Amino acid sequence: MLLVVLAMLVLAPPGPAGARLRPLVREMLQNLAWLNEIGTAVALEDFERVKQVAAELEANASALQKIDITSLGVDAGRDATFDAFLEAQKQAAKSVAAAADGRDGAAVFLAVQQLTTDACLACHTNFRERENLMQTSVLFMTTFLNAWQDINRGVMLDDLELVARRAYEIQTVGRVLGWNQVIEATFGVSDATEQEEFREFLRRMTTQAGRIEKAAAENRVRDIAEASRRMWTDGCLACHEQFRTAD
């Protein structure tokens, strides 16, 4: 349920502000973070946190059931089907909470499997794949975000090979995104001047990713932290401010 709705929420037609960010995207990203947090909490035997996360997943599904699905680009006639997958998420979240209450890690992951198969993947098949709702921009942006998260993990665990590898990945994906046809097809930016501005933000991001890769090779972790900050501020956030809008 998590990523399919994220894809739906960014379904808005591309335009000059091509990467359109709607408020519910934040909720979907938070849902995904909660799902990952369940694993961390079980590993730490923090079952109270597992119950808290399960409650958040259930509440989020209840909130989504009240949404007019036409705002997500889905036919109103499919509302009952959409709500059924949300109901499956709620029931799975309740099972997660019950398992956590019994401090049964195996049962928690069985319930997570239930959520994944009965809610997430089933909904993907019925909505995302069927109606081709996953935008390419979502895949690119989550790739950047995941790479940055791994860079942080590598710094904290002294795994600088991971840092360098993920920094290189950011540079590679950034270069692909720099092609005019990719900028237009992925983000809806067709004006030549705006494409050049978009490319400049990409250049700033990949430049800092290159600094991260070099600093990792030379074991300069403070420089990694500085370059990571500048990658966000000079590249990502500056680009969002100019090219992304919130509905």
C-alpha positions as CSV (number, residue, x, y, z in Angstrom):
1,M,0.0,0.0,0.0
2,L,2.9,2.3,0.8
3,L,4.7,2.8,-2.5
4,V,1.7,2.4,-4.8
5,V,0.0,5.4,-3.1
6,L,3.2,7.3,-3.3
7,A,3.3,6.7,-7.0
8,M,-0.3,7.8,-7.4
9,L,0.2,10.9,-5.4
10,V,2.9,12.1,-7.8
11,L,0.8,11.3,-10.8
12,A,0.1,14.9,-11.6
13,P,0.9,15.8,-15.2
14,P,4.4,17.1,-15.6
15,G,4.9,20.8,-16.3
16,P,7.4,23.6,-15.8
17,A,7.4,22.6,-12.1
18,G,7.7,19.1,-13.2
19,A,8.3,17.2,-9.9
20,R,5.1,18.0,-8.2
21,L,5.0,17.1,-4.5
22,R,1.7,16.7,-2.8
23,P,1.2,16.7,0.9
24,L,0.3,13.0,1.2
25,V,3.6,12.0,-0.4
26,R,5.1,12.9,3.0
27,E,2.7,10.5,4.7
28,M,3.7,7.7,2.3
29,L,7.4,8.2,2.9
30,Q,6.7,8.2,6.6
31,N,4.7,4.9,6.3
32,L,7.7,3.4,4.5
33,A,10.0,4.6,7.2
34,W,7.7,3.0,9.8
35,L,7.7,-0.3,8.0
36,N,11.5,-0.3,8.0
37,E,11.5,0.8,11.7
38,I,9.6,-2.3,12.7
39,G,12.7,-4.5,11.8
40,T,15.0,-2.2,13.7
41,A,12.8,-2.2,16.7
42,V,12.5,-6.0,16.7
43,A,16.3,-6.3,16.4
44,L,16.6,-4.1,19.5
45,E,13.8,-6.0,21.3
46,D,11.9,-2.8,21.6
47,F,8.4,-4.2,21.2
48,E,6.8,-1.1,22.6
49,R,8.1,0.8,19.6
50,V,6.8,-1.9,17.3
51,K,3.3,-1.4,18.8
52,Q,3.6,2.3,18.3
53,V,4.6,1.9,14.7
54,A,1.8,-0.6,14.1
55,A,-0.7,2.0,15.5
56,E,0.7,4.6,13.1
57,L,0.3,2.3,10.1
58,E,-3.3,1.5,11.1
59,A,-4.2,5.1,11.6
60,N,-2.7,6.1,8.3
61,A,-4.7,3.5,6.4
62,S,-7.9,4.7,8.1
63,A,-7.1,8.3,7.1
64,L,-6.5,7.2,3.5
65,Q,-9.9,5.4,3.4
66,K,-11.5,8.9,3.8
67,I,-9.7,10.4,0.8
68,D,-11.5,11.0,-2.5
69,I,-9.5,8.7,-4.7
70,T,-10.2,10.7,-7.8
71,S,-7.6,13.1,-6.4
72,L,-5.1,10.3,-6.8
73,G,-6.0,9.8,-10.5
74,V,-8.1,6.7,-9.8
75,D,-11.6,6.0,-11.0
76,A,-14.2,6.6,-8.3
77,G,-15.8,3.3,-9.2
78,R,-12.7,1.5,-7.8
79,D,-13.0,3.1,-4.4
80,A,-14.3,-0.1,-2.7
81,T,-11.3,-2.1,-4.1
82,F,-8.9,0.6,-3.0
83,D,-10.4,0.6,0.5
84,A,-10.2,-3.2,0.7
85,F,-6.4,-3.0,0.4
86,L,-6.3,-0.3,3.1
87,E,-8.4,-2.5,5.3
88,A,-5.9,-5.3,4.7
89,Q,-3.2,-2.9,5.9
90,K,-5.2,-2.1,9.0
91,Q,-5.7,-5.8,9.9
92,A,-2.0,-6.6,9.3
93,A,-1.0,-3.7,11.5
94,K,-3.3,-5.0,14.2
95,S,-1.6,-8.4,13.9
96,V,1.8,-6.7,14.2
97,A,0.7,-5.0,17.4
98,A,-0.7,-8.2,18.9
99,A,2.6,-10.1,18.1
100,A,4.6,-7.3,19.6
101,D,2.4,-7.4,22.7
102,G,3.5,-11.0,23.1
103,R,7.1,-10.1,22.4
104,D,7.1,-12.6,19.5
105,G,9.5,-11.4,16.9
106,A,8.7,-14.3,14.5
107,A,5.0,-13.5,14.6
108,V,5.8,-9.8,14.0
109,F,7.5,-10.6,10.8
110,L,4.7,-13.0,9.8
111,A,2.3,-10.1,10.1
112,V,4.7,-7.8,8.2
113,Q,4.7,-10.5,5.4
114,Q,0.9,-10.4,5.5
115,L,1.0,-6.6,5.1
116,T,3.4,-6.8,2.2
117,T,1.6,-9.5,0.3
118,D,-2.1,-8.8,1.1
119,A,-1.9,-5.0,1.1
120,C,1.2,-3.6,-0.7
121,L,1.9,-6.1,-3.5
122,A,-1.8,-6.9,-4.1
123,C,-2.6,-3.2,-4.4
124,H,0.4,-2.7,-6.7
125,T,-0.9,-5.4,-9.1
126,N,-4.4,-3.9,-9.1
127,F,-3.6,-0.3,-9.3
128,R,0.0,0.6,-10.0
129,E,1.0,-1.9,-12.6
130,R,-2.5,-2.1,-14.2
131,E,-2.7,1.7,-14.6
132,N,1.0,2.4,-15.1
133,L,1.1,4.7,-12.2
134,M,4.7,4.5,-11.1
135,Q,6.5,7.6,-12.4
136,T,10.1,7.4,-13.4
137,S,10.9,10.5,-11.3
138,V,9.9,8.5,-8.1
139,L,12.5,5.8,-8.9
140,F,15.2,8.4,-9.5
141,M,14.5,10.4,-6.4
142,T,14.2,7.4,-4.1
143,T,17.5,6.1,-5.6
144,F,19.2,9.4,-4.5
145,L,17.6,9.2,-1.0
146,N,18.5,5.6,-0.5
147,A,22.1,6.3,-1.6
148,W,22.4,9.2,0.9
149,Q,21.0,7.0,3.7
150,D,23.6,4.4,2.9
151,I,26.4,7.0,2.9
152,N,25.3,7.9,6.5
153,R,25.3,4.3,7.4
154,G,28.7,3.8,6.0
155,V,30.1,6.7,7.9
156,M,28.7,5.5,11.2
157,L,29.8,1.9,10.7
158,D,33.2,2.9,9.3
159,D,32.4,1.2,6.0
160,L,33.9,3.7,3.7
161,E,33.7,1.4,0.7
162,L,29.9,1.6,1.0
163,V,30.2,5.4,1.2
164,A,32.3,5.5,-2.0
165,R,30.1,3.1,-3.9
166,R,26.9,4.9,-3.2
167,A,28.5,8.3,-3.9
168,Y,29.6,6.9,-7.3
169,E,26.0,5.8,-7.9
170,I,24.7,9.3,-7.3
171,Q,27.2,10.6,-9.8
172,T,26.2,8.0,-12.4
173,V,22.4,8.6,-12.0
174,G,22.9,12.3,-12.0
175,R,24.8,12.2,-15.3
176,V,21.9,10.2,-16.9
177,L,19.4,12.7,-15.7
178,G,21.4,15.5,-17.3
179,W,20.4,14.6,-20.8
180,N,17.8,17.0,-22.2
181,Q,15.4,14.3,-23.3
182,V,15.6,12.7,-19.9
183,I,14.9,16.0,-18.1
184,E,11.9,16.6,-20.2
185,A,10.5,13.0,-20.2
186,T,11.0,12.5,-16.5
187,F,10.3,15.9,-15.0
188,G,8.4,17.7,-17.7
189,V,11.0,20.5,-18.0
190,S,11.0,21.4,-21.7
191,D,12.2,25.0,-21.8
192,A,15.9,25.1,-22.8
193,T,16.8,27.7,-20.2
194,E,15.1,25.8,-17.5
195,Q,16.7,22.6,-18.6
196,E,20.1,24.3,-18.2
197,E,19.2,25.5,-14.7
198,F,18.0,22.0,-13.8
199,R,21.3,20.6,-15.2
200,E,23.3,23.1,-13.0
201,F,21.6,21.7,-9.9
202,L,22.5,18.2,-11.0
203,R,26.1,19.3,-11.5
204,R,26.2,20.7,-8.0
205,M,24.9,17.5,-6.6
206,T,27.2,15.2,-8.5
207,T,30.2,17.5,-7.7
208,Q,29.6,17.0,-4.0
209,A,29.0,13.3,-4.5
210,G,32.4,13.2,-6.2
211,R,33.9,14.9,-3.2
212,I,32.3,12.3,-1.0
213,E,33.7,9.5,-3.0
214,K,37.2,11.0,-2.9
215,A,37.0,11.7,0.8
216,A,35.9,8.1,1.5
217,A,38.9,6.8,-0.4
218,E,41.2,9.0,1.7
219,N,39.5,8.3,5.0
220,R,38.4,11.9,5.5
221,V,35.1,11.5,7.3
222,R,34.6,15.1,8.2
223,D,34.9,16.1,4.6
224,I,32.3,13.4,3.8
225,A,29.9,15.1,6.2
226,E,30.5,18.6,4.8
227,A,30.1,17.4,1.2
228,S,26.9,15.5,2.1
229,R,25.4,18.7,3.6
230,R,26.4,20.7,0.5
231,M,24.9,18.1,-1.8
232,W,21.6,18.7,-0.1
233,T,21.7,22.4,0.2
234,D,23.4,23.4,-3.1
235,G,21.8,20.6,-5.2
236,C,18.8,18.9,-4.0
237,L,17.0,21.5,-1.9
238,A,17.9,24.4,-4.3
239,C,16.4,22.3,-7.1
240,H,13.3,21.5,-5.1
241,E,12.8,25.2,-4.4
242,Q,12.8,26.1,-8.1
243,F,11.3,23.1,-9.7
244,R,9.0,21.4,-7.2
245,T,5.6,22.6,-6.0
246,A,3.3,21.4,-3.3
247,D,-0.5,21.0,-3.9
